[in-house]
Amino acid sequence: MTSRAGVAFAGGCDHDHDHDCPKPTPTPTPTPTPTRGCFDIDSAVKDPDKYLSVVCDGRVYVLTVREAPPSNPQPVGGWQSVGGPTNVVDATLSTRDNEVYVSVLTATGAVFQGVCTATEPLTVPCTFTQLPTPPG
């Protein structure tokens, strides 16, 4: 194990900062659980809620969390599959107006953007659109 700027990472890769690091190969299963086979996490805030995403077994799941009051965040519902591609290796979240955006990168290099209605819990499945393939 090596370290960089006080951050420990294996094999010279820090998945949060090195975009060219290999990601674990997603393993599809009929009913993936968010605590097994998960390797990516992100969040976005749409007051008073926060949305957390994880990539598990090639799929993106989102959990809605009511952040008010901040000292006692409460999950609203459970982890929800947002739909879209089933070979996801990385995902990010963002919000605008009454929408949550789920941007994903697949194992084949395809990029998709999903749009979901920001509700409690999140309205799924999201509507996904494939974007142009990134260079390289």
N, C-alpha and C positions, 0 to 999 in steps of 0.2 A: 504494500500500500504506500502511495506517495502522497504528498500534500502540496498545496499551492495556496498561498496567502491565508494560511490557517484553516483551509478546508481540506478534509481528507477525501480522497477519491481513489478508486481502484483502476489500475491499468492506464493511468494518464487521462482518464475521461471524467468529466464532471457533467452529468447529463443536464443540469440546469443551465450550464454556460457554454458547453462545447456542442455545437450543432452537428458536427461531423462524427460524433461518437456513435458506435453501433447501438441500436436499441435491442432489447430482448425480443426474440421472435414471438409474436402473439400465438397463443394456442387456443383455438376455438373449442368451446365446450357448450353443451346444450343450455346449462344454467350457470353462468359464471357468477361467482360471489365477489363483491368488491374487495375482500381482504385477501384473495388468493389470485396470483398471477397479475397483480397490479404494479405499474412501474412509473406512472406519470400523474402529476396532480397540478391543478391550477384553480384559481378562484376569481370571481368578479363580484362587485357589490352593486346592487340596485336597491337603494335604501327603501325599506328597512331590512331587506333580505340580502344574504350572501349566497352565491351559487358556487359549489365546489364540484370540480370534475375530476374523474380518475379514468385512466385507460386500463381496462382489465380484459385479458383474453381477446384483444383486438377490437373491443367495443368501448364506446364512451358512455359513462354513467354520470349523472348529475344529482347532487343532493341539495335541496333548498334548506337554508338555515335562517330562521328568524333571529336577527341580531339584537333586537330590542327586548329587554335591556342588555347592553353589551356584556355584563358580568354573568349572564345566564343564557347563552345562545341555545335555541331549541330547534332541532331538526323538524322540518315539516314534511311528513311522509317519509319515505325511504329513498334509497338510491334508485334512480330511474334510467333505463336505457333510452338514449335520445334518438336511436335509429341511425341511419346513414351507413357508411362503409363498415365492414366487419374485419378489416385488416389494418386498423389504426395503430400507429406507433407513437404519435404525439398529438396532443390536443391543447388548445387554449380557449379561454372564455373572455368575452367582453360584453358590455351592456350598452344600450342606447334606448331612450324612450321606454317603451313597454316590451322590449325584446332582449333576449339573451342570444349572443352569437357564439357558435361552437365551430372553431376552425380546426380542421384535422389534416394530418399528413398520413398517408397510408404506406404500407410496406413496399408498394410498387412505385412510390414517388408521386402519387396523385394528391392533389389538394382539393378539399371540399369545404364549403361553409354552410353550416346549418343555422337556421333562424327558428327560435322558439319563442312562444309568448311567455313573458315574465309573470307567472302566477304563483300561488302557493298551493301545492307544489307546482313546479314547472310544467307547462303544457307540452306533452310529448305525444307522438314523435315529432321531432323538429323537421323542417323542410330543408333538405340538403341540395346544394347546387355544386357541380364540379367547376373548379376554377382552372385557369391555364396551368399547364405543367411548369414547375419552376425550372430555371436553366441548370444544366450540369447534371 
